[in-house]
Amino acid sequence: MKVTISDFIIAFFDLLEAEVKAFKEGSEEFLEKEYKNFQKTVFKSSLSILGIVMVGILFFFGILAFSFGAFLILNKYFSVIWSLFILSVLFFIFAIILLIILKKKNE
């Protein structure tokens, strides 16, 4: 059988077409998998952020309830001004302790 240059060119372009088609199908599957992974990651990140916000809100209300309770207890033994002063000093000390702990963890 005689192979001419035109047969070679036709075979080359057929092979090129098949490779492009295979690449296209493979890339579509890859992109579909990556898109699903991206969706899962975004969903999990959104849930994490929502959880952090909710924990922050609950922590805020917990501190608020604690401070009101401590104020009412201190108010039985001291005047209003001294009760608030004692609470503010306690929260200041608590904040300093937390900052020291955070500083040690970040070192």
N, CA, C and O atoms as a GROMACS GRO file, in nm:
protein
  428
    1MET      N    1   0.084  -0.117   0.000
    1MET     CA    2   0.000   0.000   0.000
    1MET      C    3   0.089   0.124   0.000
    1MET      O    4   0.188   0.132   0.072
    2LYS      N    5   0.052   0.216  -0.080
    2LYS     CA    6   0.132   0.335  -0.097
    2LYS      C    7   0.078   0.444  -0.006
    2LYS      O    8  -0.040   0.479  -0.014
    3VAL      N    9   0.165   0.499   0.083
    3VAL     CA   10   0.125   0.605   0.177
    3VAL      C   11   0.176   0.736   0.120
    3VAL      O   12   0.296   0.755   0.096
    4THR      N   13   0.083   0.825   0.101
    4THR     CA   14   0.120   0.955   0.047
    4THR      C   15   0.122   1.058   0.161
    4THR      O   16   0.083   1.030   0.274
    5ILE      N   17   0.168   1.174   0.127
    5ILE     CA   18   0.173   1.283   0.225
    5ILE      C   19   0.032   1.322   0.266
    5ILE      O   20   0.009   1.355   0.383
    6SER      N   21  -0.062   1.319   0.175
    6SER     CA   22  -0.200   1.355   0.209
    6SER      C   23  -0.259   1.254   0.307
    6SER      O   24  -0.333   1.294   0.397
    7ASP      N   25  -0.228   1.124   0.292
    7ASP     CA   26  -0.276   1.024   0.389
    7ASP      C   27  -0.215   1.050   0.527
    7ASP      O   28  -0.282   1.038   0.629
    8PHE      N   29  -0.088   1.085   0.527
    8PHE     CA   30  -0.022   1.116   0.653
    8PHE      C   31  -0.085   1.236   0.721
    8PHE      O   32  -0.107   1.234   0.842
    9ILE      N   33  -0.115   1.341   0.645
    9ILE     CA   34  -0.176   1.463   0.700
    9ILE      C   35  -0.316   1.432   0.753
    9ILE      O   36  -0.353   1.478   0.861
   10ILE      N   37  -0.394   1.354   0.676
   10ILE     CA   38  -0.529   1.318   0.720
   10ILE      C   39  -0.523   1.236   0.848
   10ILE      O   40  -0.601   1.260   0.941
   11ALA      N   41  -0.432   1.139   0.855
   11ALA     CA   42  -0.418   1.057   0.976
   11ALA      C   43  -0.375   1.142   1.094
   11ALA      O   44  -0.422   1.123   1.206
   12PHE      N   45  -0.284   1.236   1.070
   12PHE     CA   46  -0.238   1.325   1.176
   12PHE      C   47  -0.352   1.408   1.232
   12PHE      O   48  -0.366   1.420   1.354
   13PHE      N   49  -0.436   1.466   1.145
   13PHE     CA   50  -0.547   1.549   1.192
   13PHE      C   51  -0.657   1.464   1.257
   13PHE      O   52  -0.724   1.513   1.348
   14ASP      N   53  -0.676   1.340   1.213
   14ASP     CA   54  -0.770   1.250   1.281
   14ASP      C   55  -0.722   1.220   1.423
   14ASP      O   56  -0.800   1.222   1.518
   15LEU      N   57  -0.593   1.194   1.434
   15LEU     CA   58  -0.536   1.170   1.567
   15LEU      C   59  -0.547   1.294   1.654
   15LEU      O   60  -0.580   1.283   1.773
   16LEU      N   61  -0.520   1.410   1.598
   16LEU     CA   62  -0.530   1.535   1.672
   16LEU      C   63  -0.672   1.559   1.717
   16LEU      O   64  -0.694   1.602   1.830
   17GLU      N   65  -0.769   1.532   1.631
   17GLU     CA   66  -0.910   1.549   1.666
   17GLU      C   67  -0.949   1.455   1.780
   17GLU      O   68  -1.020   1.496   1.872
   18ALA      N   69  -0.905   1.332   1.774
   18ALA     CA   70  -0.936   1.236   1.880
   18ALA      C   71  -0.873   1.278   2.012
   18ALA      O   72  -0.936   1.265   2.118
   19GLU      N   73  -0.750   1.327   2.007
   19GLU     CA   74  -0.684   1.372   2.130
   19GLU      C   75  -0.754   1.493   2.189
   19GLU      O   76  -0.770   1.502   2.311
   20VAL      N   77  -0.795   1.586   2.105
   20VAL     CA   78  -0.866   1.705   2.153
   20VAL      C   79  -0.999   1.664   2.217
   20VAL      O   80  -1.036   1.716   2.322
   21LYS      N   81  -1.071   1.570   2.154
   21LYS     CA   82  -1.198   1.523   2.208
   21LYS      C   83  -1.177   1.455   2.344
   21LYS      O   84  -1.253   1.478   2.438
   22ALA      N   85  -1.074   1.371   2.354
   22ALA     CA   86  -1.043   1.304   2.481
   22ALA      C   87  -1.004   1.404   2.589
   22ALA      O   88  -1.044   1.391   2.705
   23PHE      N   89  -0.925   1.504   2.550
   23PHE     CA   90  -0.885   1.608   2.645
   23PHE      C   91  -1.006   1.687   2.694
   23PHE      O   92  -1.017   1.720   2.812
   24LYS      N   93  -1.097   1.718   2.600
   24LYS     CA   94  -1.216   1.794   2.635
   24LYS      C   95  -1.302   1.717   2.735
   24LYS      O   96  -1.350   1.775   2.833
   25GLU      N   97  -1.324   1.588   2.710
   25GLU     CA   98  -1.404   1.507   2.800
   25GLU      C   99  -1.337   1.493   2.937
   25GLU      O  100  -1.403   1.502   3.040
   26GLY      N  101  -1.207   1.472   2.936
   26GLY     CA  102  -1.134   1.460   3.061
   26GLY      C  103  -1.133   1.589   3.141
   26GLY      O  104  -1.146   1.587   3.263
   27SER      N  105  -1.118   1.700   3.072
   27SER     CA  106  -1.116   1.828   3.141
   27SER      C  107  -1.254   1.863   3.196
   27SER      O  108  -1.264   1.924   3.302
   28GLU      N  109  -1.363   1.824   3.125
   28GLU     CA  110  -1.497   1.850   3.176
   28GLU      C  111  -1.523   1.772   3.305
   28GLU      O  112  -1.582   1.824   3.399
   29GLU      N  113  -1.478   1.645   3.307
   29GLU     CA  114  -1.493   1.565   3.429
   29GLU      C  115  -1.410   1.624   3.543
   29GLU      O  116  -1.456   1.632   3.657
   30PHE      N  117  -1.288   1.666   3.511
   30PHE     CA  118  -1.202   1.726   3.613
   30PHE      C  119  -1.263   1.855   3.668
   30PHE      O  120  -1.267   1.875   3.789
   31LEU      N  121  -1.311   1.941   3.578
   31LEU     CA  122  -1.372   2.067   3.623
   31LEU      C  123  -1.498   2.042   3.704
   31LEU      O  124  -1.525   2.114   3.800
   32GLU      N  125  -1.576   1.942   3.666
   32GLU     CA  126  -1.697   1.909   3.740
   32GLU      C  127  -1.662   1.864   3.882
   32GLU      O  128  -1.728   1.905   3.978
   33LYS      N  129  -1.559   1.779   3.896
   33LYS     CA  130  -1.515   1.735   4.028
   33LYS      C  131  -1.463   1.852   4.111
   33LYS      O  132  -1.495   1.864   4.229
   34GLU      N  133  -1.383   1.937   4.049
   34GLU     CA  134  -1.329   2.052   4.120
   34GLU      C  135  -1.439   2.148   4.163
   34GLU      O  136  -1.433   2.205   4.272
   35TYR      N  137  -1.540   2.167   4.079
   35TYR     CA  138  -1.651   2.255   4.113
   35TYR      C  139  -1.728   2.198   4.232
   35TYR      O  140  -1.767   2.273   4.321
   36LYS      N  141  -1.751   2.066   4.234
   36LYS     CA  142  -1.821   2.005   4.347
   36LYS      C  143  -1.738   2.018   4.474
   36LYS      O  144  -1.793   2.047   4.580
   37ASN      N  145  -1.608   1.998   4.464
   37ASN     CA  146  -1.521   2.016   4.581
   37ASN      C  147  -1.523   2.159   4.630
   37ASN      O  148  -1.524   2.185   4.751
   38PHE      N  149  -1.524   2.253   4.537
   38PHE     CA  150  -1.530   2.395   4.573
   38PHE      C  151  -1.661   2.426   4.643
   38PHE      O  152  -1.662   2.499   4.742
   39GLN      N  153  -1.773   2.371   4.594
   39GLN     CA  154  -1.902   2.392   4.659
   39GLN      C  155  -1.902   2.338   4.801
   39GLN      O  156  -1.951   2.403   4.893
   40LYS      N  157  -1.847   2.218   4.819
   40LYS     CA  158  -1.840   2.159   4.952
   40LYS      C  159  -1.756   2.245   5.046
   40LYS      O  160  -1.792   2.267   5.162
   41THR      N  161  -1.644   2.294   4.995
   41THR     CA  162  -1.556   2.377   5.077
   41THR      C  163  -1.624   2.506   5.118
   41THR      O  164  -1.615   2.548   5.233
   42VAL      N  165  -1.692   2.571   5.024
   42VAL     CA  166  -1.762   2.695   5.055
   42VAL      C  167  -1.874   2.670   5.156
   42VAL      O  168  -1.894   2.750   5.248
   43PHE      N  169  -1.946   2.560   5.140
   43PHE     CA  170  -2.056   2.527   5.233
   43PHE      C  171  -2.002   2.502   5.373
   43PHE      O  172  -2.056   2.552   5.472
   44LYS      N  173  -1.893   2.424   5.382
   44LYS     CA  174  -1.834   2.396   5.513
   44LYS      C  175  -1.779   2.523   5.577
   44LYS      O  176  -1.792   2.543   5.697
   45SER      N  177  -1.718   2.609   5.497
   45SER     CA  178  -1.664   2.735   5.549
   45SER      C  179  -1.777   2.825   5.598
   45SER      O  180  -1.764   2.891   5.701
   46SER      N  181  -1.887   2.828   5.524
   46SER     CA  182  -2.002   2.908   5.566
   46SER      C  183  -2.058   2.859   5.697
   46SER      O  184  -2.094   2.938   5.784
   47LEU      N  185  -2.067   2.726   5.712
   47LEU     CA  186  -2.116   2.671   5.838
   47LEU      C  187  -2.021   2.703   5.953
   47LEU      O  188  -2.065   2.732   6.064
   48SER      N  189  -1.892   2.698   5.926
   48SER     CA  190  -1.794   2.730   6.030
   48SER      C  191  -1.806   2.876   6.073
   48SER      O  192  -1.804   2.907   6.192
   49ILE      N  193  -1.819   2.965   5.976
   49ILE     CA  194  -1.831   3.106   6.008
   49ILE      C  195  -1.961   3.133   6.085
   49ILE      O  196  -1.961   3.210   6.181
   50LEU      N  197  -2.069   3.069   6.043
   50LEU     CA  198  -2.196   3.083   6.114
   50LEU      C  199  -2.183   3.032   6.257
   50LEU      O  200  -2.233   3.095   6.350
   51GLY      N  201  -2.115   2.919   6.275
   51GLY     CA  202  -2.094   2.866   6.409
   51GLY      C  203  -2.013   2.959   6.496
   51GLY      O  204  -2.045   2.979   6.613
   52ILE      N  205  -1.908   3.017   6.439
   52ILE     CA  206  -1.825   3.110   6.515
   52ILE      C  207  -1.905   3.233   6.556
   52ILE      O  208  -1.892   3.281   6.668
   53VAL      N  209  -1.987   3.285   6.466
   53VAL     CA  210  -2.069   3.402   6.497
   53VAL      C  211  -2.169   3.368   6.608
   53VAL      O  212  -2.188   3.447   6.700
   54MET      N  213  -2.233   3.251   6.598
   54MET     CA  214  -2.331   3.212   6.700
   54MET      C  215  -2.264   3.191   6.836
   54MET      O  216  -2.320   3.230   6.938
   55VAL      N  217  -2.146   3.128   6.836
   55VAL     CA  218  -2.075   3.110   6.962
   55VAL      C  219  -2.037   3.246   7.021
   55VAL      O  220  -2.044   3.265   7.142
   56GLY      N  221  -1.996   3.338   6.937
   56GLY     CA  222  -1.963   3.473   6.985
   56GLY      C  223  -2.082   3.542   7.047
   56GLY      O  224  -2.071   3.607   7.151
   57ILE      N  225  -2.198   3.529   6.982
   57ILE     CA  226  -2.319   3.591   7.037
   57ILE      C  227  -2.356   3.526   7.170
   57ILE      O  228  -2.389   3.596   7.267
   58LEU      N  229  -2.351   3.393   7.176
   58LEU     CA  230  -2.383   3.324   7.301
   58LEU      C  231  -2.283   3.359   7.411
   58LEU      O  232  -2.321   3.375   7.527
   59PHE      N  233  -2.156   3.371   7.375
   59PHE     CA  234  -2.054   3.411   7.472
   59PHE      C  235  -2.083   3.551   7.525
   59PHE      O  236  -2.070   3.577   7.644
   60PHE      N  237  -2.121   3.642   7.436
   60PHE     CA  238  -2.153   3.779   7.476
   60PHE      C  239  -2.270   3.780   7.575
   60PHE      O  240  -2.263   3.848   7.678
   61PHE      N  241  -2.377   3.705   7.543
   61PHE     CA  242  -2.491   3.703   7.634
   61PHE      C  243  -2.458   3.631   7.765
   61PHE      O  244  -2.512   3.666   7.870
   62GLY      N  245  -2.369   3.533   7.760
   62GLY     CA  246  -2.326   3.468   7.883
   62GLY      C  247  -2.249   3.562   7.973
   62GLY      O  248  -2.273   3.567   8.094
   63ILE      N  249  -2.158   3.639   7.915
   63ILE     CA  250  -2.084   3.739   7.993
   63ILE      C  251  -2.179   3.845   8.047
   63ILE      O  252  -2.164   3.890   8.161
   64LEU      N  253  -2.276   3.884   7.966
   64LEU     CA  254  -2.373   3.984   8.010
   64LEU      C  255  -2.455   3.932   8.128
   64LEU      O  256  -2.474   4.003   8.226
   65ALA      N  257  -2.504   3.808   8.118
   65ALA     CA  258  -2.582   3.749   8.227
   65ALA      C  259  -2.496   3.731   8.352
   65ALA      O  260  -2.542   3.756   8.464
   66PHE      N  261  -2.370   3.688   8.333
   66PHE     CA  262  -2.280   3.674   8.447
   66PHE      C  263  -2.257   3.808   8.516
   66PHE      O  264  -2.259   3.817   8.638
   67SER      N  265  -2.235   3.911   8.435
   67SER     CA  266  -2.209   4.042   8.494
   67SER      C  267  -2.332   4.096   8.567
   67SER      O  268  -2.319   4.157   8.673
   68PHE      N  269  -2.452   4.073   8.512
   68PHE     CA  270  -2.573   4.117   8.583
   68PHE      C  271  -2.589   4.041   8.714
   68PHE      O  272  -2.622   4.101   8.817
   69GLY      N  273  -2.567   3.910   8.710
   69GLY     CA  274  -2.578   3.831   8.833
   69GLY      C  275  -2.475   3.872   8.937
   69GLY      O  276  -2.508   3.887   9.055
   70ALA      N  277  -2.351   3.891   8.893
   70ALA     CA  278  -2.246   3.933   8.986
   70ALA      C  279  -2.277   4.072   9.040
   70ALA      O  280  -2.251   4.099   9.158
   71PHE      N  281  -2.332   4.159   8.958
   71PHE     CA  282  -2.368   4.293   9.004
   71PHE      C  283  -2.476   4.286   9.111
   71PHE      O  284  -2.469   4.354   9.213
   72LEU      N  285  -2.577   4.202   9.088
   72LEU     CA  286  -2.684   4.190   9.188
   72LEU      C  287  -2.632   4.132   9.319
   72LEU      O  288  -2.675   4.174   9.426
   73ILE      N  289  -2.541   4.036   9.311
   73ILE     CA  290  -2.484   3.979   9.433
   73ILE      C  291  -2.398   4.083   9.506
   73ILE      O  292  -2.410   4.099   9.627
   74LEU      N  293  -2.312   4.152   9.432
   74LEU     CA  294  -2.228   4.254   9.494
   74LEU      C  295  -2.309   4.372   9.546
   74LEU      O  296  -2.270   4.437   9.643
   75ASN      N  297  -2.420   4.398   9.482
   75ASN     CA  298  -2.506   4.511   9.523
   75ASN      C  299  -2.567   4.488   9.661
   75ASN      O  300  -2.603   4.584   9.729
   76LYS      N  301  -2.579   4.361   9.703
   76LYS     CA  302  -2.631   4.332   9.837
   76LYS      C  303  -2.532   4.374   9.945
   76LYS      O  304  -2.572   4.413  10.054
   77TYR      N  305  -2.402   4.367   9.913
   77TYR     CA  306  -2.299   4.393  10.013
   77TYR      C  307  -2.233   4.530   9.999
   77TYR      O  308  -2.181   4.584  10.096
   78PHE      N  309  -2.236   4.587   9.880
   78PHE     CA  310  -2.172   4.716   9.856
   78PHE      C  311  -2.272   4.811   9.789
   78PHE      O  312  -2.381   4.770   9.751
   79SER      N  313  -2.232   4.938   9.777
   79SER     CA  314  -2.317   5.033   9.705
   79SER      C  315  -2.306   5.007   9.554
   79SER      O  316  -2.225   4.927   9.508
   80VAL      N  317  -2.390   5.076   9.479
   80VAL     CA  318  -2.394   5.056   9.334
   80VAL      C  319  -2.260   5.092   9.270
   80VAL      O  320  -2.211   5.020   9.183
   81ILE      N  321  -2.203   5.200   9.313
   81ILE     CA  322  -2.077   5.246   9.254
   81ILE      C  323  -1.965   5.146   9.283
   81ILE      O  324  -1.888   5.112   9.193
   82TRP      N  325  -1.954   5.100   9.407
   82TRP     CA  326  -1.850   5.003   9.442
   82TRP      C  327  -1.872   4.870   9.372
   82TRP      O  328  -1.776   4.804   9.333
   83SER      N  329  -1.997   4.830   9.355
   83SER     CA  330  -2.026   4.704   9.284
   83SER      C  331  -1.978   4.712   9.140
   83SER      O  332  -1.915   4.619   9.089
   84LEU      N  333  -2.007   4.823   9.074
   84LEU     CA  334  -1.962   4.841   8.935
   84LEU      C  335  -1.811   4.850   8.926
   84LEU      O  336  -1.750   4.797   8.833
   85PHE      N  337  -1.749   4.916   9.023
   85PHE     CA  338  -1.604   4.926   9.023
   85PHE      C  339  -1.538   4.789   9.041
   85PHE      O  340  -1.443   4.756   8.970
   86ILE      N  341  -1.589   4.710   9.134
   86ILE     CA  342  -1.534   4.576   9.156
   86ILE      C  343  -1.549   4.490   9.031
   86ILE      O  344  -1.457   4.418   8.993
   87LEU      N  345  -1.667   4.497   8.967
   87LEU     CA  346  -1.689   4.420   8.844
   87LEU      C  347  -1.595   4.464   8.733
   87LEU      O  348  -1.539   4.381   8.662
   88SER      N  349  -1.577   4.594   8.718
   88SER     CA  350  -1.489   4.642   8.611
   88SER      C  351  -1.345   4.599   8.636
   88SER      O  352  -1.274   4.564   8.541
   89VAL      N  353  -1.300   4.600   8.762
   89VAL     CA  354  -1.165   4.553   8.793
   89VAL      C  355  -1.153   4.404   8.764
   89VAL      O  356  -1.052   4.360   8.709
   90LEU      N  357  -1.255   4.324   8.800
   90LEU     CA  358  -1.251   4.181   8.773
   90LEU      C  359  -1.245   4.152   8.622
   90LEU      O  360  -1.168   4.067   8.578
   91PHE      N  361  -1.325   4.224   8.544
   91PHE     CA  362  -1.322   4.204   8.399
   91PHE      C  363  -1.190   4.251   8.339
   91PHE      O  364  -1.141   4.192   8.243
   92PHE      N  365  -1.132   4.356   8.394
   92PHE     CA  366  -1.002   4.404   8.347
   92PHE      C  367  -0.895   4.299   8.374
   92PHE      O  368  -0.812   4.272   8.287
   93ILE      N  369  -0.895   4.240   8.493
   93ILE     CA  370  -0.799   4.135   8.526
   93ILE      C  371  -0.820   4.014   8.436
   93ILE      O  372  -0.723   3.955   8.387
   94PHE      N  373  -0.945   3.976   8.412
   94PHE     CA  374  -0.976   3.864   8.324
   94PHE      C  375  -0.925   3.890   8.183
   94PHE      O  376  -0.870   3.801   8.119
   95ALA      N  377  -0.942   4.013   8.134
   95ALA     CA  378  -0.894   4.048   7.999
   95ALA      C  379  -0.741   4.041   7.992
   95ALA      O  380  -0.686   3.995   7.893
   96ILE      N  381  -0.673   4.087   8.097
   96ILE     CA  382  -0.527   4.081   8.098
   96ILE      C  383  -0.479   3.936   8.098
   96ILE      O  384  -0.383   3.902   8.028
   97ILE      N  385  -0.544   3.850   8.176
   97ILE     CA  386  -0.508   3.709   8.179
   97ILE      C  387  -0.527   3.645   8.041
   97ILE      O  388  -0.441   3.570   7.994
   98LEU      N  389  -0.639   3.676   7.976
   98LEU     CA  390  -0.662   3.622   7.841
   98LEU      C  391  -0.557   3.672   7.742
   98LEU      O  392  -0.510   3.595   7.658
   99LEU      N  393  -0.519   3.799   7.751
   99LEU     CA  394  -0.415   3.850   7.661
   99LEU      C  395  -0.281   3.782   7.684
   99LEU      O  396  -0.209   3.753   7.589
  100ILE      N  397  -0.248   3.756   7.810
  100ILE     CA  398  -0.123   3.685   7.839
  100ILE      C  399  -0.125   3.544   7.783
  100ILE      O  400  -0.026   3.497   7.726
  101ILE      N  401  -0.238   3.475   7.799
  101ILE     CA  402  -0.251   3.339   7.745
  101ILE      C  403  -0.238   3.341   7.593
  101ILE      O  404  -0.168   3.258   7.536
  102LEU      N  405  -0.304   3.436   7.527
  102LEU     CA  406  -0.296   3.446   7.381
  102LEU      C  407  -0.155   3.478   7.334
  102LEU      O  408  -0.109   3.426   7.232
  103LYS      N  409  -0.087   3.563   7.408
  103LYS     CA  410   0.049   3.599   7.371
  103LYS      C  411   0.141   3.478   7.382
  103LYS      O  412   0.227   3.458   7.296
  104LYS      N  413   0.123   3.398   7.486
  104LYS     CA  414   0.206   3.278   7.503
  104LYS      C  415   0.176   3.174   7.394
  104LYS      O  416   0.266   3.103   7.349
  105LYS      N  417   0.050   3.164   7.354
  105LYS     CA  418   0.016   3.068   7.248
  105LYS      C  419   0.071   3.109   7.113
  105LYS      O  420   0.105   3.024   7.031
  106ASN      N  421   0.080   3.238   7.087
  106ASN     CA  422   0.126   3.286   6.958
  106ASN      C  423   0.278   3.290   6.947
  106ASN      O  424   0.331   3.311   6.838
  107GLU      N  425   0.348   3.271   7.056
  107GLU     CA  426   0.494   3.274   7.051
  107GLU      C  427   0.551   3.143   7.005
  107GLU      O  428   0.673   3.128   6.995
   0.00000   0.00000   0.00000
